[in-house]
Amino acid sequence: MKYINKKSSPPKFEQWKKEYQLTETHLSAITSLENEKNKIWGKFSGEIKTKVKELLLNEQSFICCYCQQRIKADKQTTIEHFIARDVDPTKMFDYDNIFV
């Protein structure tokens, strides 16, 4: 696995999380988080998701951290979690936990 030197979470992403109450603190307070995680992850869309994906691609130099192949900025490129949402749903919006 390629080491990615993570930068700080973009301020717009942090603001978006606060607006939708999706910080780790908020998420840990949701009692049915395990059942709701896919619905909650679905809120991450549109302009904010596009911007975060763009920042992640630049941070990774357009290289996949798993297979180290060149990746494109297209709709097939997905955001992945280092710690899976099934393992710890509270980290689903943790910038240090997401890669492309």
Jmol script that loads the backbone (N, CA, C; Angstrom):
load data "model"
ATOM      1  N   MET A   1       0.843  -1.173   0.000  1.00  0.00           N
ATOM      2  CA  MET A   1       0.000   0.000   0.000  1.00  0.00           C
ATOM      3  C   MET A   1       0.894   1.243   0.000  1.00  0.00           C
ATOM      4  N   LYS A   2       0.551   2.195  -0.824  1.00  0.00           N
ATOM      5  CA  LYS A   2       1.307   3.437  -0.930  1.00  0.00           C
ATOM      6  C   LYS A   2       0.986   4.346   0.254  1.00  0.00           C
ATOM      7  N   TYR A   3       2.013   4.925   0.852  1.00  0.00           N
ATOM      8  CA  TYR A   3       1.815   5.872   1.940  1.00  0.00           C
ATOM      9  C   TYR A   3       1.316   7.193   1.360  1.00  0.00           C
ATOM     10  N   ILE A   4       0.253   7.721   1.924  1.00  0.00           N
ATOM     11  CA  ILE A   4      -0.294   9.010   1.508  1.00  0.00           C
ATOM     12  C   ILE A   4      -0.082   9.994   2.657  1.00  0.00           C
ATOM     13  N   ASN A   5       0.602  11.067   2.377  1.00  0.00           N
ATOM     14  CA  ASN A   5       0.819  12.111   3.375  1.00  0.00           C
ATOM     15  C   ASN A   5      -0.450  12.961   3.412  1.00  0.00           C
ATOM     16  N   LYS A   6      -1.338  12.665   4.354  1.00  0.00           N
ATOM     17  CA  LYS A   6      -2.626  13.344   4.431  1.00  0.00           C
ATOM     18  C   LYS A   6      -2.443  14.794   4.877  1.00  0.00           C
ATOM     19  N   LYS A   7      -3.150  15.667   4.180  1.00  0.00           N
ATOM     20  CA  LYS A   7      -3.182  17.077   4.554  1.00  0.00           C
ATOM     21  C   LYS A   7      -4.359  17.288   5.498  1.00  0.00           C
ATOM     22  N   SER A   8      -4.505  18.478   5.996  1.00  0.00           N
ATOM     23  CA  SER A   8      -5.630  18.735   6.897  1.00  0.00           C
ATOM     24  C   SER A   8      -6.935  18.752   6.106  1.00  0.00           C
ATOM     25  N   SER A   9      -7.983  18.424   6.789  1.00  0.00           N
ATOM     26  CA  SER A   9      -9.303  18.371   6.174  1.00  0.00           C
ATOM     27  C   SER A   9      -9.686  19.757   5.658  1.00  0.00           C
ATOM     28  N   PRO A  10     -10.220  19.823   4.429  1.00  0.00           N
ATOM     29  CA  PRO A  10     -10.595  21.119   3.856  1.00  0.00           C
ATOM     30  C   PRO A  10     -11.662  21.821   4.707  1.00  0.00           C
ATOM     31  N   PRO A  11     -11.506  23.119   4.941  1.00  0.00           N
ATOM     32  CA  PRO A  11     -12.479  23.851   5.754  1.00  0.00           C
ATOM     33  C   PRO A  11     -13.919  23.730   5.253  1.00  0.00           C
ATOM     34  N   LYS A  12     -14.113  23.723   3.942  1.00  0.00           N
ATOM     35  CA  LYS A  12     -15.483  23.591   3.408  1.00  0.00           C
ATOM     36  C   LYS A  12     -16.082  22.233   3.756  1.00  0.00           C
ATOM     37  N   PHE A  13     -15.256  21.198   3.772  1.00  0.00           N
ATOM     38  CA  PHE A  13     -15.721  19.861   4.141  1.00  0.00           C
ATOM     39  C   PHE A  13     -16.090  19.832   5.619  1.00  0.00           C
ATOM     40  N   GLU A  14     -15.257  20.446   6.454  1.00  0.00           N
ATOM     41  CA  GLU A  14     -15.546  20.494   7.888  1.00  0.00           C
ATOM     42  C   GLU A  14     -16.834  21.276   8.150  1.00  0.00           C
ATOM     43  N   GLN A  15     -17.020  22.377   7.445  1.00  0.00           N
ATOM     44  CA  GLN A  15     -18.244  23.162   7.603  1.00  0.00           C
ATOM     45  C   GLN A  15     -19.465  22.361   7.156  1.00  0.00           C
ATOM     46  N   TRP A  16     -19.344  21.658   6.043  1.00  0.00           N
ATOM     47  CA  TRP A  16     -20.444  20.825   5.534  1.00  0.00           C
ATOM     48  C   TRP A  16     -20.815  19.764   6.575  1.00  0.00           C
ATOM     49  N   LYS A  17     -19.817  19.121   7.180  1.00  0.00           N
ATOM     50  CA  LYS A  17     -20.088  18.098   8.194  1.00  0.00           C
ATOM     51  C   LYS A  17     -20.833  18.694   9.383  1.00  0.00           C
ATOM     52  N   LYS A  18     -20.434  19.875   9.804  1.00  0.00           N
ATOM     53  CA  LYS A  18     -21.113  20.529  10.923  1.00  0.00           C
ATOM     54  C   LYS A  18     -22.552  20.886  10.570  1.00  0.00           C
ATOM     55  N   GLU A  19     -22.762  21.396   9.364  1.00  0.00           N
ATOM     56  CA  GLU A  19     -24.115  21.777   8.930  1.00  0.00           C
ATOM     57  C   GLU A  19     -25.067  20.582   8.939  1.00  0.00           C
ATOM     58  N   TYR A  20     -24.565  19.428   8.508  1.00  0.00           N
ATOM     59  CA  TYR A  20     -25.390  18.219   8.454  1.00  0.00           C
ATOM     60  C   TYR A  20     -25.239  17.354   9.702  1.00  0.00           C
ATOM     61  N   GLN A  21     -24.535  17.859  10.696  1.00  0.00           N
ATOM     62  CA  GLN A  21     -24.268  17.139  11.938  1.00  0.00           C
ATOM     63  C   GLN A  21     -23.655  15.763  11.662  1.00  0.00           C
ATOM     64  N   LEU A  22     -22.577  15.769  10.890  1.00  0.00           N
ATOM     65  CA  LEU A  22     -21.914  14.533  10.500  1.00  0.00           C
ATOM     66  C   LEU A  22     -20.474  14.442  11.004  1.00  0.00           C
ATOM     67  N   THR A  23     -20.172  15.168  12.072  1.00  0.00           N
ATOM     68  CA  THR A  23     -18.848  15.033  12.669  1.00  0.00           C
ATOM     69  C   THR A  23     -18.809  13.709  13.433  1.00  0.00           C
ATOM     70  N   GLU A  24     -17.634  13.265  13.779  1.00  0.00           N
ATOM     71  CA  GLU A  24     -17.500  12.000  14.523  1.00  0.00           C
ATOM     72  C   GLU A  24     -18.296  12.054  15.824  1.00  0.00           C
ATOM     73  N   THR A  25     -18.305  13.219  16.479  1.00  0.00           N
ATOM     74  CA  THR A  25     -19.059  13.388  17.725  1.00  0.00           C
ATOM     75  C   THR A  25     -20.550  13.196  17.487  1.00  0.00           C
ATOM     76  N   HIS A  26     -21.066  13.842  16.444  1.00  0.00           N
ATOM     77  CA  HIS A  26     -22.488  13.695  16.119  1.00  0.00           C
ATOM     78  C   HIS A  26     -22.827  12.242  15.757  1.00  0.00           C
ATOM     79  N   LEU A  27     -21.972  11.642  14.935  1.00  0.00           N
ATOM     80  CA  LEU A  27     -22.240  10.274  14.480  1.00  0.00           C
ATOM     81  C   LEU A  27     -22.226   9.279  15.641  1.00  0.00           C
ATOM     82  N   SER A  28     -21.327   9.481  16.590  1.00  0.00           N
ATOM     83  CA  SER A  28     -21.255   8.534  17.708  1.00  0.00           C
ATOM     84  C   SER A  28     -22.495   8.614  18.597  1.00  0.00           C
ATOM     85  N   ALA A  29     -23.237   9.711  18.503  1.00  0.00           N
ATOM     86  CA  ALA A  29     -24.452   9.868  19.307  1.00  0.00           C
ATOM     87  C   ALA A  29     -25.687   9.234  18.666  1.00  0.00           C
ATOM     88  N   ILE A  30     -25.579   8.811  17.412  1.00  0.00           N
ATOM     89  CA  ILE A  30     -26.723   8.199  16.726  1.00  0.00           C
ATOM     90  C   ILE A  30     -26.815   6.735  17.133  1.00  0.00           C
ATOM     91  N   THR A  31     -27.888   6.392  17.797  1.00  0.00           N
ATOM     92  CA  THR A  31     -28.017   5.026  18.324  1.00  0.00           C
ATOM     93  C   THR A  31     -28.184   3.983  17.222  1.00  0.00           C
ATOM     94  N   SER A  32     -28.801   4.333  16.118  1.00  0.00           N
ATOM     95  CA  SER A  32     -29.016   3.365  15.037  1.00  0.00           C
ATOM     96  C   SER A  32     -28.027   3.575  13.892  1.00  0.00           C
ATOM     97  N   LEU A  33     -26.834   4.060  14.204  1.00  0.00           N
ATOM     98  CA  LEU A  33     -25.848   4.380  13.177  1.00  0.00           C
ATOM     99  C   LEU A  33     -25.527   3.180  12.293  1.00  0.00           C
ATOM    100  N   GLU A  34     -25.395   2.017  12.876  1.00  0.00           N
ATOM    101  CA  GLU A  34     -25.082   0.817  12.093  1.00  0.00           C
ATOM    102  C   GLU A  34     -26.125   0.592  11.005  1.00  0.00           C
ATOM    103  N   ASN A  35     -27.396   0.776  11.331  1.00  0.00           N
ATOM    104  CA  ASN A  35     -28.471   0.581  10.360  1.00  0.00           C
ATOM    105  C   ASN A  35     -28.593   1.744   9.383  1.00  0.00           C
ATOM    106  N   GLU A  36     -28.182   2.921   9.792  1.00  0.00           N
ATOM    107  CA  GLU A  36     -28.377   4.136   8.999  1.00  0.00           C
ATOM    108  C   GLU A  36     -27.151   4.573   8.196  1.00  0.00           C
ATOM    109  N   LYS A  37     -26.030   3.878   8.337  1.00  0.00           N
ATOM    110  CA  LYS A  37     -24.780   4.385   7.766  1.00  0.00           C
ATOM    111  C   LYS A  37     -24.833   4.597   6.259  1.00  0.00           C
ATOM    112  N   ASN A  38     -25.487   3.732   5.508  1.00  0.00           N
ATOM    113  CA  ASN A  38     -25.561   3.915   4.056  1.00  0.00           C
ATOM    114  C   ASN A  38     -26.410   5.121   3.698  1.00  0.00           C
ATOM    115  N   LYS A  39     -27.489   5.319   4.418  1.00  0.00           N
ATOM    116  CA  LYS A  39     -28.344   6.489   4.203  1.00  0.00           C
ATOM    117  C   LYS A  39     -27.572   7.769   4.531  1.00  0.00           C
ATOM    118  N   ILE A  40     -26.828   7.742   5.630  1.00  0.00           N
ATOM    119  CA  ILE A  40     -26.043   8.907   6.042  1.00  0.00           C
ATOM    120  C   ILE A  40     -24.939   9.185   5.021  1.00  0.00           C
ATOM    121  N   TRP A  41     -24.242   8.141   4.561  1.00  0.00           N
ATOM    122  CA  TRP A  41     -23.187   8.316   3.558  1.00  0.00           C
ATOM    123  C   TRP A  41     -23.778   8.899   2.278  1.00  0.00           C
ATOM    124  N   GLY A  42     -25.018   8.576   1.960  1.00  0.00           N
ATOM    125  CA  GLY A  42     -25.693   9.092   0.774  1.00  0.00           C
ATOM    126  C   GLY A  42     -25.852  10.608   0.787  1.00  0.00           C
ATOM    127  N   LYS A  43     -25.772  11.229   1.951  1.00  0.00           N
ATOM    128  CA  LYS A  43     -25.851  12.693   2.032  1.00  0.00           C
ATOM    129  C   LYS A  43     -24.621  13.354   1.428  1.00  0.00           C
ATOM    130  N   PHE A  44     -23.547  12.580   1.322  1.00  0.00           N
ATOM    131  CA  PHE A  44     -22.286  13.091   0.786  1.00  0.00           C
ATOM    132  C   PHE A  44     -22.351  13.024  -0.731  1.00  0.00           C
ATOM    133  N   SER A  45     -22.777  14.121  -1.345  1.00  0.00           N
ATOM    134  CA  SER A  45     -22.951  14.130  -2.792  1.00  0.00           C
ATOM    135  C   SER A  45     -22.779  15.548  -3.330  1.00  0.00           C
ATOM    136  N   GLY A  46     -22.919  15.659  -4.622  1.00  0.00           N
ATOM    137  CA  GLY A  46     -22.890  16.963  -5.258  1.00  0.00           C
ATOM    138  C   GLY A  46     -21.537  17.647  -5.227  1.00  0.00           C
ATOM    139  N   GLU A  47     -21.597  18.956  -5.115  1.00  0.00           N
ATOM    140  CA  GLU A  47     -20.397  19.788  -5.206  1.00  0.00           C
ATOM    141  C   GLU A  47     -19.365  19.462  -4.137  1.00  0.00           C
ATOM    142  N   ILE A  48     -19.809  19.219  -2.910  1.00  0.00           N
ATOM    143  CA  ILE A  48     -18.848  18.951  -1.828  1.00  0.00           C
ATOM    144  C   ILE A  48     -18.107  17.640  -2.068  1.00  0.00           C
ATOM    145  N   LYS A  49     -18.810  16.614  -2.523  1.00  0.00           N
ATOM    146  CA  LYS A  49     -18.156  15.333  -2.790  1.00  0.00           C
ATOM    147  C   LYS A  49     -17.174  15.460  -3.950  1.00  0.00           C
ATOM    148  N   THR A  50     -17.570  16.184  -4.982  1.00  0.00           N
ATOM    149  CA  THR A  50     -16.690  16.408  -6.127  1.00  0.00           C
ATOM    150  C   THR A  50     -15.421  17.129  -5.702  1.00  0.00           C
ATOM    151  N   LYS A  51     -15.568  18.150  -4.866  1.00  0.00           N
ATOM    152  CA  LYS A  51     -14.414  18.923  -4.398  1.00  0.00           C
ATOM    153  C   LYS A  51     -13.493  18.069  -3.523  1.00  0.00           C
ATOM    154  N   VAL A  52     -14.067  17.303  -2.618  1.00  0.00           N
ATOM    155  CA  VAL A  52     -13.251  16.438  -1.751  1.00  0.00           C
ATOM    156  C   VAL A  52     -12.528  15.395  -2.596  1.00  0.00           C
ATOM    157  N   LYS A  53     -13.211  14.794  -3.568  1.00  0.00           N
ATOM    158  CA  LYS A  53     -12.568  13.798  -4.428  1.00  0.00           C
ATOM    159  C   LYS A  53     -11.404  14.431  -5.194  1.00  0.00           C
ATOM    160  N   GLU A  54     -11.601  15.638  -5.682  1.00  0.00           N
ATOM    161  CA  GLU A  54     -10.547  16.366  -6.400  1.00  0.00           C
ATOM    162  C   GLU A  54      -9.337  16.604  -5.493  1.00  0.00           C
ATOM    163  N   LEU A  55      -9.591  17.020  -4.260  1.00  0.00           N
ATOM    164  CA  LEU A  55      -8.496  17.239  -3.310  1.00  0.00           C
ATOM    165  C   LEU A  55      -7.765  15.933  -2.984  1.00  0.00           C
ATOM    166  N   LEU A  56      -8.517  14.863  -2.818  1.00  0.00           N
ATOM    167  CA  LEU A  56      -7.909  13.563  -2.538  1.00  0.00           C
ATOM    168  C   LEU A  56      -7.048  13.100  -3.714  1.00  0.00           C
ATOM    169  N   LEU A  57      -7.556  13.268  -4.928  1.00  0.00           N
ATOM    170  CA  LEU A  57      -6.784  12.883  -6.114  1.00  0.00           C
ATOM    171  C   LEU A  57      -5.466  13.648  -6.177  1.00  0.00           C
ATOM    172  N   ASN A  58      -5.526  14.946  -5.933  1.00  0.00           N
ATOM    173  CA  ASN A  58      -4.299  15.747  -5.947  1.00  0.00           C
ATOM    174  C   ASN A  58      -3.356  15.330  -4.823  1.00  0.00           C
ATOM    175  N   GLU A  59      -3.910  15.069  -3.655  1.00  0.00           N
ATOM    176  CA  GLU A  59      -3.114  14.640  -2.509  1.00  0.00           C
ATOM    177  C   GLU A  59      -2.384  13.332  -2.817  1.00  0.00           C
ATOM    178  N   GLN A  60      -3.044  12.467  -3.548  1.00  0.00           N
ATOM    179  CA  GLN A  60      -2.476  11.155  -3.892  1.00  0.00           C
ATOM    180  C   GLN A  60      -1.718  11.178  -5.214  1.00  0.00           C
ATOM    181  N   SER A  61      -1.588  12.335  -5.835  1.00  0.00           N
ATOM    182  CA  SER A  61      -0.902  12.472  -7.128  1.00  0.00           C
ATOM    183  C   SER A  61      -1.532  11.573  -8.198  1.00  0.00           C
ATOM    184  N   PHE A  62      -2.847  11.386  -8.111  1.00  0.00           N
ATOM    185  CA  PHE A  62      -3.610  10.572  -9.067  1.00  0.00           C
ATOM    186  C   PHE A  62      -3.093   9.129  -9.124  1.00  0.00           C
ATOM    187  N   ILE A  63      -2.614   8.633  -7.978  1.00  0.00           N
ATOM    188  CA  ILE A  63      -2.119   7.258  -7.853  1.00  0.00           C
ATOM    189  C   ILE A  63      -2.972   6.539  -6.820  1.00  0.00           C
ATOM    190  N   CYS A  64      -3.451   5.348  -7.150  1.00  0.00           N
ATOM    191  CA  CYS A  64      -4.228   4.545  -6.215  1.00  0.00           C
ATOM    192  C   CYS A  64      -3.320   4.101  -5.068  1.00  0.00           C
ATOM    193  N   CYS A  65      -3.774   4.307  -3.844  1.00  0.00           N
ATOM    194  CA  CYS A  65      -2.935   3.936  -2.697  1.00  0.00           C
ATOM    195  C   CYS A  65      -2.868   2.415  -2.510  1.00  0.00           C
ATOM    196  N   TYR A  66      -3.782   1.671  -3.128  1.00  0.00           N
ATOM    197  CA  TYR A  66      -3.781   0.210  -3.001  1.00  0.00           C
ATOM    198  C   TYR A  66      -2.916  -0.452  -4.072  1.00  0.00           C
ATOM    199  N   CYS A  67      -3.224  -0.186  -5.344  1.00  0.00           N
ATOM    200  CA  CYS A  67      -2.521  -0.878  -6.432  1.00  0.00           C
ATOM    201  C   CYS A  67      -1.444  -0.026  -7.087  1.00  0.00           C
ATOM    202  N   GLN A  68      -1.364   1.250  -6.741  1.00  0.00           N
ATOM    203  CA  GLN A  68      -0.386   2.202  -7.238  1.00  0.00           C
ATOM    204  C   GLN A  68      -0.479   2.434  -8.744  1.00  0.00           C
ATOM    205  N   GLN A  69      -1.656   2.189  -9.294  1.00  0.00           N
ATOM    206  CA  GLN A  69      -1.907   2.487 -10.704  1.00  0.00           C
ATOM    207  C   GLN A  69      -2.394   3.921 -10.826  1.00  0.00           C
ATOM    208  N   ARG A  70      -2.228   4.491 -11.989  1.00  0.00           N
ATOM    209  CA  ARG A  70      -2.717   5.839 -12.268  1.00  0.00           C
ATOM    210  C   ARG A  70      -4.240   5.808 -12.241  1.00  0.00           C
ATOM    211  N   ILE A  71      -4.872   6.803 -11.636  1.00  0.00           N
ATOM    212  CA  ILE A  71      -6.334   6.876 -11.610  1.00  0.00           C
ATOM    213  C   ILE A  71      -6.794   8.204 -12.200  1.00  0.00           C
ATOM    214  N   LYS A  72      -8.014   8.188 -12.700  1.00  0.00           N
ATOM    215  CA  LYS A  72      -8.584   9.359 -13.364  1.00  0.00           C
ATOM    216  C   LYS A  72      -9.617  10.031 -12.481  1.00  0.00           C
ATOM    217  N   ALA A  73      -9.865  11.277 -12.794  1.00  0.00           N
ATOM    218  CA  ALA A  73     -10.915  12.041 -12.116  1.00  0.00           C
ATOM    219  C   ALA A  73     -12.204  11.844 -12.909  1.00  0.00           C
ATOM    220  N   ASP A  74     -12.814  10.682 -12.747  1.00  0.00           N
ATOM    221  CA  ASP A  74     -14.067  10.412 -13.451  1.00  0.00           C
ATOM    222  C   ASP A  74     -15.081   9.791 -12.502  1.00  0.00           C
ATOM    223  N   LYS A  75     -16.240   9.483 -13.016  1.00  0.00           N
ATOM    224  CA  LYS A  75     -17.318   8.958 -12.170  1.00  0.00           C
ATOM    225  C   LYS A  75     -17.049   7.549 -11.670  1.00  0.00           C
ATOM    226  N   GLN A  76     -16.110   6.837 -12.283  1.00  0.00           N
ATOM    227  CA  GLN A  76     -15.789   5.484 -11.831  1.00  0.00           C
ATOM    228  C   GLN A  76     -14.831   5.495 -10.640  1.00  0.00           C
ATOM    229  N   THR A  77     -14.152   6.604 -10.432  1.00  0.00           N
ATOM    230  CA  THR A  77     -13.245   6.733  -9.301  1.00  0.00           C
ATOM    231  C   THR A  77     -14.082   6.951  -8.044  1.00  0.00           C
ATOM    232  N   THR A  78     -13.859   6.109  -7.052  1.00  0.00           N
ATOM    233  CA  THR A  78     -14.672   6.182  -5.838  1.00  0.00           C
ATOM    234  C   THR A  78     -13.837   6.574  -4.630  1.00  0.00           C
ATOM    235  N   ILE A  79     -14.545   7.076  -3.638  1.00  0.00           N
ATOM    236  CA  ILE A  79     -13.907   7.381  -2.356  1.00  0.00           C
ATOM    237  C   ILE A  79     -13.994   6.116  -1.501  1.00  0.00           C
ATOM    238  N   GLU A  80     -12.854   5.713  -0.986  1.00  0.00           N
ATOM    239  CA  GLU A  80     -12.741   4.511  -0.166  1.00  0.00           C
ATOM    240  C   GLU A  80     -12.386   4.891   1.270  1.00  0.00           C
ATOM    241  N   HIS A  81     -12.654   3.976   2.167  1.00  0.00           N
ATOM    242  CA  HIS A  81     -12.339   4.180   3.581  1.00  0.00           C
ATOM    243  C   HIS A  81     -11.225   3.231   4.002  1.00  0.00           C
ATOM    244  N   PHE A  82     -10.235   3.752   4.698  1.00  0.00           N
ATOM    245  CA  PHE A  82      -9.182   2.895   5.238  1.00  0.00           C
ATOM    246  C   PHE A  82      -9.784   2.008   6.322  1.00  0.00           C
ATOM    247  N   ILE A  83     -10.479   2.624   7.277  1.00  0.00           N
ATOM    248  CA  ILE A  83     -11.250   1.867   8.265  1.00  0.00           C
ATOM    249  C   ILE A  83     -12.677   1.830   7.725  1.00  0.00           C
ATOM    250  N   ALA A  84     -13.129   0.656   7.348  1.00  0.00           N
ATOM    251  CA  ALA A  84     -14.426   0.504   6.686  1.00  0.00           C
ATOM    252  C   ALA A  84     -15.580   1.031   7.535  1.00  0.00           C
ATOM    253  N   ARG A  85     -16.614   1.500   6.849  1.00  0.00           N
ATOM    254  CA  ARG A  85     -17.811   1.987   7.547  1.00  0.00           C
ATOM    255  C   ARG A  85     -18.434   0.889   8.393  1.00  0.00           C
ATOM    256  N   ASP A  86     -18.292  -0.368   7.973  1.00  0.00           N
ATOM    257  CA  ASP A  86     -18.830  -1.484   8.758  1.00  0.00           C
ATOM    258  C   ASP A  86     -18.064  -1.666  10.066  1.00  0.00           C
ATOM    259  N   VAL A  87     -16.791  -1.354  10.051  1.00  0.00           N
ATOM    260  CA  VAL A  87     -15.952  -1.520  11.239  1.00  0.00           C
ATOM    261  C   VAL A  87     -16.169  -0.368  12.215  1.00  0.00           C
ATOM    262  N   ASP A  88     -16.165   0.868  11.705  1.00  0.00           N
ATOM    263  CA  ASP A  88     -16.365   2.037  12.559  1.00  0.00           C
ATOM    264  C   ASP A  88     -17.093   3.132  11.773  1.00  0.00           C
ATOM    265  N   PRO A  89     -18.421   3.098  11.794  1.00  0.00           N
ATOM    266  CA  PRO A  89     -19.195   4.084  11.032  1.00  0.00           C
ATOM    267  C   PRO A  89     -18.939   5.533  11.441  1.00  0.00           C
ATOM    268  N   THR A  90     -18.442   5.762  12.650  1.00  0.00           N
ATOM    269  CA  THR A  90     -18.207   7.144  13.079  1.00  0.00           C
ATOM    270  C   THR A  90     -17.068   7.797  12.293  1.00  0.00           C
ATOM    271  N   LYS A  91     -16.256   6.999  11.616  1.00  0.00           N
ATOM    272  CA  LYS A  91     -15.120   7.532  10.865  1.00  0.00           C
ATOM    273  C   LYS A  91     -15.425   7.708   9.380  1.00  0.00           C
ATOM    274  N   MET A  92     -16.688   7.552   8.985  1.00  0.00           N
ATOM    275  CA  MET A  92     -17.003   7.609   7.555  1.00  0.00           C
ATOM    276  C   MET A  92     -16.736   8.961   6.925  1.00  0.00           C
ATOM    277  N   PHE A  93     -16.740  10.041   7.702  1.00  0.00           N
ATOM    278  CA  PHE A  93     -16.461  11.368   7.168  1.00  0.00           C
ATOM    279  C   PHE A  93     -15.160  11.948   7.733  1.00  0.00           C
ATOM    280  N   ASP A  94     -14.328  11.089   8.287  1.00  0.00           N
ATOM    281  CA  ASP A  94     -13.029  11.510   8.820  1.00  0.00           C
ATOM    282  C   ASP A  94     -12.062  11.619   7.640  1.00  0.00           C
ATOM    283  N   TYR A  95     -11.587  12.830   7.368  1.00  0.00           N
ATOM    284  CA  TYR A  95     -10.737  13.061   6.198  1.00  0.00           C
ATOM    285  C   TYR A  95      -9.496  12.173   6.200  1.00  0.00           C
ATOM    286  N   ASP A  96      -8.946  11.880   7.370  1.00  0.00           N
ATOM    287  CA  ASP A  96      -7.782  11.013   7.459  1.00  0.00           C
ATOM    288  C   ASP A  96      -8.093   9.564   7.098  1.00  0.00           C
ATOM    289  N   ASN A  97      -9.368   9.233   7.009  1.00  0.00           N
ATOM    290  CA  ASN A  97      -9.793   7.863   6.746  1.00  0.00           C
ATOM    291  C   ASN A  97     -10.274   7.650   5.310  1.00  0.00           C
ATOM    292  N   ILE A  98     -10.257   8.690   4.487  1.00  0.00           N
ATOM    293  CA  ILE A  98     -10.774   8.519   3.114  1.00  0.00           C
ATOM    294  C   ILE A  98      -9.685   8.738   2.072  1.00  0.00           C
ATOM    295  N   PHE A  99      -9.785   7.948   1.020  1.00  0.00           N
ATOM    296  CA  PHE A  99      -8.836   7.954  -0.100  1.00  0.00           C
ATOM    297  C   PHE A  99      -9.622   7.704  -1.373  1.00  0.00           C
ATOM    298  N   VAL A 100      -8.963   7.882  -2.537  1.00  0.00           N
ATOM    299  CA  VAL A 100      -9.614   7.523  -3.810  1.00  0.00           C
ATOM    300  C   VAL A 100      -8.879   6.349  -4.416  1.00  0.00           C
TER     301      VAL A 100
END
end "model"
wireframe off; spacefill off
backbone 0.3
color backbone group
